[in-house]
Amino acid sequence: MWVQAEVFLQTLVAGILLGGLYALIGIGMTLILGVMKIINLTHGQLMMVAMYIAFWLFTLFGIDPYVSLLIAPPLMFAFGMLIQKALVNPVLRVESILPHNQVILTVGIGLVLQNVATILFTSDYRSTPVDYASTAFYLSDLWAGTPVEISLSLPWAVSFLLSVVITVLLWFFLAHTDTGKSIRATAQDKDAALIMGVNVGLMRVITFGLGSALVACAGCLFIPIYYLFPALGSQFTLIAFVITILGGLGSTLGAILGGLILGVFESMTATYVGMGWAPVGRFVIFVAALVFLPGGVASLLKTRKLSK
Amino acid sequence: MLEVRNIDVAYGDVQVIWDVSFRVGQGEIVAMIGANGAGKSTIMRTVSGVLRPGKGQILLAGEPIHTVEPYTLIEKGLAHVPEARRLFPEMSVEENLDMGSLRGRARKERARTKERVFSIFPRLSERRRQASGTLSGGEQQMLAIGRGLMALPRLIMFDEPSLGLAPILVQDIFNVIRTVRDEGMTVLIVEQNVRQTLALCDRAYVLENGRITQEGAGADLLRDPHVKAAYLGV
């Protein structure tokens, strides 16, 4: 009985920790979706690039991946702005038969990034062997008589907490600064924002940069606990996509909840069905969301607000 | 204050505005009336830079504005209260007002102007933290006007401010427009509510099928046989 509870709680904790990081990935894609009205299908690849930055900084200069949080996201912010300015904007201006040229463009950018990474860095698996990788806290250290034993890995806990901090900072930026409000206004009504004096083109560029920086943060938080190879990007693009659908397209709070749900669900699948089944769990929840909750978690939040 | 010279405007290949010229003098209320689809809103959207004229010029206080970036116009003193309010539905009342005062002097005066808007529309003050999408139609229109006033404009353009409002609210909105003018702003208003608009304005233009067909003092147009037959139903 206690053993089962212990396994369940341990799985739940692992799921929430993973979900916190997923949320950060999902928020970046959601922001870009809100403002640009396109799914950025190169999101995971941008994370892969950020992880390589963190990896090389660690390998060559011994810079801790958590310190790379101050280096990789600003670089990816600039890189994201460049993508928007040099590649997406020109495509936006062209009227074409296919309405979603930009989406196809992002797939192309992703392919290029992945293959350039393969050429430069080979497809070997890499990781940053930080010396605190296997440090963990135990519940029994705090509470000697505890009936269930739960362990908490130090890097997982730190990554989770940092992702919470970054999310709170982002919330503050969006809710309380004029630039943040302008980004939200652009997402809600582009023409009205223009009339109010919002430089809509600049907001698009900033948003793509911001989304890239957020996923770069996630990359820096993931590398101490994960491994890295060039094709990892497409896997995380898919995860970000599932979270965005699950959260309700374009809702930041929805993306946070969507990330947590996906994290817990994957963790549960891995424990109770089998390690290799976690990606299947991801698809199950994706299809289930499309069928039973097409508006995502955001639609639930909205109904509650209206009925209050 | 505003001078529009011989503009043509087209959506793709479809031209909807043909050689339109008009002017709005300092401190005037000028109205543009016309039926659905005459091109009233198109003219407004062209003045505020969302659309570009195919030919012609638009001058604000003598300075051409049809060539500058549209987001700089609000700083030059041009505010636009768009058709169907176009609020930011998921932002609160206060945040919507903040959006009206992003640039220049308006930003520094934000807190003071906001209090003034709340004194004109006390209802908005009660609901300042509520999402604007949950307001009633009348409150949304008040907020749209308030958001326009936040820019401390020299010229404020109203596009169908009475659309979808109960008659008593229409009267309130028109009174606010009068107050706005009395405080020194110049007003350009587009309306289908012809009788009240002509009674309110100093001068008016009649727009038909993308062309200006008549102009004159509001009171004169109210007595004009063509206007009476076509727009007042008498």
HADDOCK unambig.tbl for C-alpha pairs under 7 A between the chains (distance, minus, plus):
assign (segid A and resid 178 and name CA) (segid B and resid 102 and name CA) 7.00 0.50 0.50
assign (segid A and resid 185 and name CA) (segid B and resid 88 and name CA) 6.04 0.50 0.50
assign (segid A and resid 188 and name CA) (segid B and resid 88 and name CA) 5.81 0.50 0.50
assign (segid A and resid 189 and name CA) (segid B and resid 88 and name CA) 6.42 0.50 0.50
assign (segid A and resid 191 and name CA) (segid B and resid 50 and name CA) 7.00 0.50 0.50
assign (segid A and resid 192 and name CA) (segid B and resid 86 and name CA) 6.01 0.50 0.50
assign (segid A and resid 194 and name CA) (segid B and resid 70 and name CA) 6.85 0.50 0.50
assign (segid A and resid 194 and name CA) (segid B and resid 71 and name CA) 5.48 0.50 0.50
assign (segid A and resid 195 and name CA) (segid B and resid 48 and name CA) 6.75 0.50 0.50
assign (segid A and resid 195 and name CA) (segid B and resid 71 and name CA) 6.30 0.50 0.50
assign (segid A and resid 195 and name CA) (segid B and resid 80 and name CA) 6.69 0.50 0.50
assign (segid A and resid 196 and name CA) (segid B and resid 71 and name CA) 6.97 0.50 0.50
assign (segid A and resid 196 and name CA) (segid B and resid 74 and name CA) 6.60 0.50 0.50
assign (segid A and resid 196 and name CA) (segid B and resid 99 and name CA) 6.39 0.50 0.50
assign (segid A and resid 196 and name CA) (segid B and resid 100 and name CA) 5.48 0.50 0.50
assign (segid A and resid 197 and name CA) (segid B and resid 71 and name CA) 3.92 0.50 0.50
assign (segid A and resid 197 and name CA) (segid B and resid 72 and name CA) 5.91 0.50 0.50
assign (segid A and resid 197 and name CA) (segid B and resid 74 and name CA) 5.70 0.50 0.50
assign (segid A and resid 197 and name CA) (segid B and resid 102 and name CA) 6.79 0.50 0.50
assign (segid A and resid 198 and name CA) (segid B and resid 71 and name CA) 5.59 0.50 0.50
assign (segid A and resid 199 and name CA) (segid B and resid 71 and name CA) 5.63 0.50 0.50
